[in-house]
């Protein structure tokens, strides 16, 4: 049989070295834009995809290679074909996902994404906000073979994640890392009289947390302790992995390399910078895009993290076909979504703001008097309620604003409802880059109309609205489908009315109403009463 050169696998570099006749080399360079060439050799990093394409090339131009290399090439090509078939089958509904035992069943599109993560080991889940990326990640880490798991989040989302994990999987053991320095993760603290270097971080006879939650900035201190035991890693808001020169990236890469399953959840992975996307993919599925210089040659205009992808649409299609990226819009999965979803989330609160409520002992005494004046008792109760609710609103106001910012990464506009003027002031200041407008009890009818116009027709992306304002307000549903109730009301009907500002005739998309709830102050009581 005539051959046109040779192919040899170089184990030390995990690459293929091709020696080809000149006209075949020209065709190979067109087939593999990523290749690195010298005078006589073509070198390309080894991946299943590369093996499949190389085998395809050899059908037209046979090459000499050893029996071992041929077997490896054929096995990798077959693995690529099988993976491609499975990806299409799962996303098109021809392959049923396995069972993920959760307290709340996954929708089909969520289960298919969880199955892709489980089967292929690494996935970037970039569904639009509100489609349940967190549920997909929890479905994975709830499986015993994927534990212990590490969930890496932004600082303000730690306890929200812990709450969601326990809600979806009540029996799961969750631990939120308290510091950036390793400590005993078992029950109890390290005894003071024990040398920290000699104190065992882990032992075999005690159950560890099933899921450990860390912020990105704590990873550096924990990487040595967690790398040997972590089986799966979730990188929430995976765009945090864009820059490979940061300390958090280096730590994340080390942890990911030691895990079997890795997923990044983000509605906004990158902004057309190929180098940044390479960094994320190289954490989630190392080597899937080949070497960095190969990736840049194949897909980008220039080098470095800011290299611009020549064809974002083609690159996105490639990532989907490789099973590296799943992204669905609400329109695509709308048939599986209810018309309106109300989503409570746990949020942090500043204890100092709650301490500022002052001494309310006298008010409490008046309220508790058996034979007291009903009028005075009523006044005391209202003042007590007002002061506590205001302090709660102030305590969580910065965190509510950050949550709204996160929503605005993928939503065009958001309405934000509250109660107290000084809470509004904090929101206005922190959201000033989104041109917030006011629709509360303090504005004149003309000012309210100007706010409505700026929100519906202008550049204002946030409308701060009083929970008991907005009677007759219409038109918001044409530009907005997301609401945030930043301060709670005792009356559920008031919350319903807020939702009704955008869930009404003219709304073409599913509506999401978020309830950020603090774990202190008046929120726990109100939330419990309102169920």
C-alpha positions in Angstrom: 0.0 0.0 0.0 1.3 3.4 -0.9 1.9 5.7 2.1 2.4 9.5 2.1 4.4 9.9 5.2 4.3 8.9 8.9 2.6 9.8 12.1 4.1 9.2 15.6 2.6 9.8 19.0 5.0 11.6 21.4 4.0 10.6 24.9 6.2 13.2 26.7 4.5 16.0 24.9 1.1 14.4 24.4 1.2 15.3 20.7 1.3 13.8 17.2 4.4 14.4 15.0 3.6 14.1 11.3 6.2 13.8 8.5 4.3 14.2 5.2 4.9 14.6 1.6 4.7 18.3 0.6 1.2 18.2 -1.1 -0.2 16.2 1.8 1.4 18.6 4.3 -0.5 21.5 2.6 -3.8 19.7 3.0 -3.0 18.8 6.6 -2.3 22.5 7.4 -5.7 23.4 6.0 -7.4 20.7 8.0 -5.5 21.5 11.2 -5.2 25.3 11.3 -3.8 25.0 14.8 -0.7 23.0 13.8 2.9 24.1 14.6 5.2 23.4 11.6 9.0 23.2 11.0 10.9 22.5 7.9 10.0 18.8 7.8 7.6 18.2 10.7 4.0 19.1 11.7 3.2 18.9 15.4 -0.3 18.9 16.9 -1.5 18.4 20.4 -3.3 15.1 21.0 -7.1 15.2 21.6 -9.9 12.9 20.7 -11.0 15.4 18.0 -7.5 15.5 16.5 -7.4 11.7 16.4 -10.7 11.6 14.6 -9.6 14.2 12.0 -6.2 12.5 11.6 -7.9 9.1 10.9 -10.1 10.9 8.4 -7.0 12.3 6.6 -5.4 8.8 6.6 -8.4 7.4 4.7 -7.3 9.5 1.7 -3.6 9.6 2.4 -2.4 6.5 4.3 0.5 7.1 6.8 3.0 4.7 8.4 2.6 4.4 12.2 3.3 1.7 14.8 0.6 -0.8 15.8 0.4 0.8 19.3 -0.1 4.3 17.8 -2.7 3.0 15.4 -4.7 1.4 18.1 -4.5 4.5 20.2 -5.6 6.6 17.3 -8.6 4.4 16.5 -9.7 4.2 20.1 -9.6 8.0 20.5 -11.5 8.5 17.2 -14.1 6.0 18.3 -14.4 7.8 21.7 -14.9 11.1 19.9 -17.7 9.6 17.6 -19.5 8.1 20.7 -19.3 11.4 22.6 -20.7 13.4 19.6 -23.6 10.9 19.3 -24.3 11.1 23.0 -24.3 14.9 23.1 -26.8 15.2 20.2 -28.9 12.4 21.7 -29.1 14.0 25.1 -29.9 17.6 23.9 -32.4 16.4 21.3 -34.2 14.1 23.9 -33.3 10.8 22.2 -31.2 9.7 25.2 -32.9 9.7 28.6 -30.8 11.2 31.4 -30.2 9.2 34.6 -32.1 9.9 37.8 -30.9 12.7 40.0 -32.6 12.2 43.3 -33.6 15.7 44.5 -36.4 17.1 46.6 -37.6 19.0 43.6 -37.5 17.2 40.2 -35.4 18.7 37.4 -37.0 19.9 34.3 -36.0 17.9 31.3 -33.6 20.5 29.9 -31.9 20.7 33.3 -31.6 16.9 33.6 -30.0 16.7 30.1 -27.4 19.3 31.1 -26.7 17.4 34.4 -26.3 14.2 32.4 -23.9 15.9 30.0 -21.8 17.1 32.9 -21.8 13.6 34.5 -20.9 11.8 31.3 -18.2 14.0 29.9 -16.6 15.3 33.0 -16.4 19.0 32.1 -19.1 21.5 31.1 -19.7 25.2 30.8 -23.4 25.8 31.5 -24.3 29.2 30.1 -28.1 29.1 30.1 -29.8 32.4 30.5 -30.4 33.7 34.0 -33.4 32.1 35.7 -33.3 28.7 33.9 -31.9 26.8 36.9 -28.1 26.5 36.4 -27.8 26.1 40.2 -30.2 23.2 40.2 -28.1 21.4 37.5 -24.9 21.8 39.5 -26.7 20.6 42.7 -28.0 17.6 40.8 -24.4 16.6 40.1 -22.9 17.1 43.5 -25.9 15.3 45.2 -24.6 12.0 43.7 -22.4 10.1 46.1 -19.8 9.2 43.5 -19.2 13.0 42.9 -18.6 13.7 46.6 -16.8 15.4 48.4 -17.6 18.3 46.1 -16.3 21.8 46.2 -18.5 24.8 45.2 -16.6 28.0 44.5 -18.7 31.2 44.6 -18.5 35.0 44.8 -18.4 36.2 48.4 -22.0 37.3 48.6 -23.4 34.0 47.4 -22.0 31.6 49.9 -25.0 31.2 52.1 -27.4 31.4 49.2 -25.7 28.3 47.8 -25.8 26.6 51.2 -29.5 27.2 51.4 -30.2 26.0 47.9 -28.2 22.8 48.5 -30.1 22.0 51.6 -33.4 22.8 49.9 -32.8 20.6 46.9 -31.0 17.8 48.8 -32.1 17.9 52.5 -29.8 15.1 53.6 -26.7 16.7 52.2 -23.9 17.8 54.6 -22.7 21.3 53.7 -19.9 23.3 55.1 -19.1 27.0 54.3 -15.4 27.7 54.7 -14.9 30.4 57.4 -11.3 31.5 56.7 -8.7 31.3 54.0 -6.5 29.1 56.2 -7.1 25.4 56.5 -8.6 24.1 59.7 -10.3 20.9 60.9 -13.4 20.3 58.9 -14.7 17.8 61.4 -17.0 18.6 64.3 -15.3 20.8 66.9 -12.2 23.0 66.7 -8.6 22.2 66.9 -7.5 22.0 70.6 -5.3 24.9 71.6 -2.5 22.6 73.0 -2.0 20.7 69.7 0.6 21.8 67.1 -1.4 22.8 64.0 1.2 21.1 61.7 0.7 17.8 63.5 -3.1 18.1 63.8 -4.7 15.9 61.1 -6.9 17.9 58.7 -8.9 14.8 57.8 -9.2 11.2 59.1 -10.8 8.1 57.5 -13.2 7.2 60.2 -15.4 10.4 60.2 -17.7 11.6 57.5 -16.6 14.7 55.8 -18.9 17.4 54.5 -20.5 16.2 51.2 -20.2 19.7 49.8 -17.7 22.4 50.8 -18.4 26.0 49.8 -15.5 28.4 49.3 -15.1 31.9 47.8 -12.6 32.3 45.0 -10.3 34.3 47.2 -10.1 31.5 49.8 -8.9 28.9 47.3 -5.2 29.7 47.5 -5.1 28.8 51.2 -7.1 25.6 50.8 -5.7 24.1 47.5 -3.2 21.8 49.1 -5.7 20.5 51.7 -8.6 19.9 49.3 -6.9 18.7 46.1 -6.3 15.1 47.3 -10.0 14.5 48.3 -12.2 16.6 46.0 -14.0 14.6 43.3 -16.1 17.4 41.7 -15.9 21.2 41.5 -18.5 23.7 40.7 -17.3 27.2 39.6 -20.3 29.5 40.0 -20.1 32.7 38.0 -17.4 30.9 36.0 -16.3 34.2 34.3 -14.1 34.6 37.4 -11.7 32.2 35.7 -11.1 34.5 32.7 -7.6 35.6 33.7 -5.0 32.9 34.1 -2.4 35.2 35.8 -4.5 35.6 39.0 -3.8 33.6 42.2 -7.4 32.4 42.3 -7.1 31.1 38.8 -3.9 29.2 39.6 -5.5 27.6 42.7 -8.7 26.8 40.7 -6.7 25.1 38.0 -4.9 22.9 40.5 -8.1 21.9 42.2 -9.9 21.2 38.9 -7.0 19.2 37.6 -7.3 16.8 40.6 -11.1 16.4 40.2 -13.0 14.1 37.9 -16.0 16.3 37.3 -15.9 20.1 36.7 -18.6 22.6 35.8 -18.7 26.4 35.3 -22.1 28.1 35.5 -22.3 31.6 34.1 -24.8 33.5 31.9 -21.9 35.7 30.7 -18.7 33.6 30.2 -16.6 36.2 28.2 -17.0 39.2 25.9 -15.6 37.8 22.7 -12.0 37.5 24.0 -10.7 34.1 22.8 -7.8 33.9 25.3 -10.2 34.4 28.2 -12.5 31.6 26.9 -9.5 29.3 26.5 -8.6 29.9 30.2 -12.1 28.9 31.3 -12.2 25.8 29.1 -8.7 24.7 30.1 -9.9 24.6 33.7 -13.2 22.8 32.9 -11.8 20.3 30.4 -8.0 20.5 30.2 -6.5 20.1 26.8 -9.9 20.1 24.9 -8.8 23.1 22.8 -5.3 21.9 22.4 -2.3 24.1 23.4 -2.9 27.8 23.8 -0.8 28.8 20.8 -2.7 26.2 18.7 -6.0 27.7 19.8 -5.0 31.2 19.0 -3.8 30.2 15.5 -7.0 28.3 14.8 -9.6 30.7 16.2 -8.3 34.1 16.9 -6.9 37.2 15.2 -4.1 38.0 17.7 -2.4 36.5 20.8 -2.9 36.8 24.5 -6.0 36.9 26.7 -7.5 39.7 24.6 -7.2 37.8 21.4 -10.4 38.4 19.4 -12.3 35.4 18.1 -12.6 35.7 14.3 -16.0 34.1 14.2 -17.8 34.0 17.5 -20.8 32.2 16.0 -18.6 29.4 14.5 -16.7 29.1 17.7 -19.9 28.9 19.8 -21.2 26.1 17.5 -17.9 24.3 17.8 -18.1 24.4 21.6 -21.6 23.1 21.6 -20.8 20.2 19.2 -17.8 19.3 21.4 -20.1 19.2 24.5 -18.0 21.9 26.1 -20.8 24.5 26.3 -24.6 24.3 26.7 -26.6 27.5 26.4 -30.4 27.7 26.2 -32.6 30.7 26.1 -36.0 31.1 27.7 -37.6 31.0 24.3 -36.0 27.6 23.6 -37.2 26.0 26.9 -40.3 28.2 27.5 -42.7 25.3 27.1 -41.2 23.9 30.3 -41.4 27.0 32.4 -44.4 28.4 34.3 -45.8 31.8 33.5 -44.4 33.3 36.7 -41.8 32.0 39.1 -41.3 33.3 42.6 -37.8 32.6 43.9 -36.8 33.1 47.5 -33.0 33.4 48.0 -30.9 33.7 51.1 -28.9 36.9 51.3 -26.4 38.4 53.7 -27.0 41.3 56.1 -24.7 43.6 57.9 -25.1 43.0 61.7 -23.8 46.5 62.5 -26.9 48.0 60.7 -29.2 45.9 62.9 -27.3 47.0 66.0 -28.1 50.6 65.1 -31.8 50.0 65.9 -31.1 51.2 69.4 -32.8 50.3 72.7 -36.3 49.0 72.1 -36.8 47.5 75.5 -39.3 50.2 76.5 -41.3 49.6 73.4 -41.3 45.9 74.2 -42.5 46.5 77.7 -45.5 48.5 76.5 -46.4 45.9 73.9 -46.3 43.1 76.5 -48.4 44.9 79.2 -51.5 42.9 79.9 -53.6 45.8 81.1 -51.9 48.5 79.1 -53.6 51.2 77.0 -54.5 49.5 73.7 -53.7 52.8 71.8 -50.2 53.0 73.3 -49.6 49.3 72.7 -50.6 49.7 69.1 -48.4 52.7 68.6 -45.4 50.9 70.3 -45.9 47.8 68.1 -46.0 49.9 65.0 -42.9 51.8 66.0 -41.1 48.6 67.0 -42.0 47.0 63.6 -41.0 50.1 61.7 -37.6 50.4 63.4 -36.8 46.7 63.0 -37.9 46.5 59.4 -36.0 49.6 58.5 -32.8 48.3 60.2 -33.3 45.0 58.3 -33.7 46.8 55.0 -30.5 48.9 55.6 -28.6 45.8 56.7 -29.2 43.9 53.5 -29.5 46.9 51.1 -25.9 46.6 49.7 -26.3 42.9 49.1 -29.6 43.4 47.4 -27.9 46.0 45.1 -25.2 43.5 44.2 -27.8 40.8 43.4 -29.6 43.3 41.1 -26.2 44.0 39.4 -25.8 40.3 38.8 -29.3 40.1 37.2 -28.5 43.1 35.0 -25.6 41.2 33.4 -28.2 39.2 31.4 -31.4 41.2 31.9 -32.1 44.5 30.2 -34.2 45.9 33.0 -35.2 45.1 36.6 -37.8 46.6 38.9 -36.7 46.8 42.5 -39.3 47.2 45.3 -38.8 48.4 48.8 -40.1 50.5 51.7 -37.7 53.0 53.2 -36.3 56.1 51.8 -32.8 55.6 53.3 -32.8 52.1 51.8 -33.6 53.6 48.4 -30.7 56.0 48.8 -28.3 53.1 49.2 -29.8 51.3 46.1 -29.6 54.5 44.1 -25.9 55.1 44.9 -24.8 51.5 44.3 -26.8 51.2 41.0 -26.1 54.6 39.7 -24.4 53.2 36.6 -27.7 51.7 35.5 -29.6 55.1 35.6 -32.2 54.1 38.3 -35.4 56.0 38.4 -37.8 56.4 41.4 -41.5 55.5 41.5 -42.4 55.9 45.2 -44.7 57.9 47.4 -42.3 60.9 47.4 -42.6 61.8 43.7 -45.2 64.0 42.1 -47.5 62.5 39.3 -45.3 64.3 36.8 -42.1 62.9 38.2 -43.6 59.4 38.3 -44.6 59.7 34.6 -41.1 60.9 33.8 -39.7 57.8 35.6 -42.1 55.5 33.8 -41.1 57.0 30.4 -37.3 56.7 31.2 -37.7 53.1 32.2 -40.0 52.1 29.3 -38.6 54.3 26.5 -35.3 55.6 27.8 -32.0 54.3 29.1 -33.0 53.7 32.8 -32.4 50.0 33.5 -33.7 50.0 37.1 -37.0 51.3 38.5 -37.0 51.6 42.3 -40.6 51.3 43.3 -42.5 51.4 46.6 -44.3 48.2 47.4 -47.6 50.1 47.8 -47.1 52.4 44.9 -47.9 51.8 41.2 -51.7 51.6 41.1 -52.6 51.8 37.5 -49.0 51.6 36.4 -48.8 49.9 33.0 -46.3 49.4 30.2 -43.5 47.9 32.3 -44.3 44.4 30.9 -43.2 45.5 27.5 -39.6 46.0 28.6 -39.1 44.0 31.8 -39.8 40.5 33.1 -37.7 40.5 36.4 -38.7 41.9 39.7 -36.8 42.0 43.0 -38.6 42.5 46.3 -35.8 44.1 48.2 -37.8 44.6 51.5 -40.6 42.4 52.6 -44.2 43.4 53.4 -46.4 41.6 55.9 -49.1 41.3 53.2 -48.7 38.7 50.5 -51.1 40.6 48.3 -48.7 43.5 48.2 -46.0 41.2 46.7 -48.6 39.9 44.3 -49.4 43.4 43.2 -45.7 44.1 42.5 -45.5 41.0 40.3 -48.6 42.2 38.5 -46.8 45.3 37.3 -44.9 43.0 34.8 -47.0 39.8 34.7 -49.9 41.1 32.7 -51.2 41.4 29.2 -48.4 42.2 26.8 -45.8 40.1 28.6 -44.4 37.6 26.1 -41.8 35.9 28.4 -41.9 34.0 31.7 -41.7 36.4 34.7 -39.3 36.0 37.6 -39.9 37.6 41.0 -36.9 37.2 43.4 -37.2 37.5 47.2 -33.8 38.2 48.8 -34.3 37.1 52.5 -31.8 37.9 55.2 -31.2 35.4 58.0 -31.6 38.0 60.7 -33.7 41.0 61.6 -37.4 41.0 60.6 -37.0 38.9 57.5 -37.1 35.4 59.0 -40.4 36.2 60.9 -42.1 37.8 57.9 -40.9 35.1 55.5 -42.2 32.4 57.9 -45.6 33.9 58.3 -45.9 34.4 54.5 -44.7 30.8 53.9 
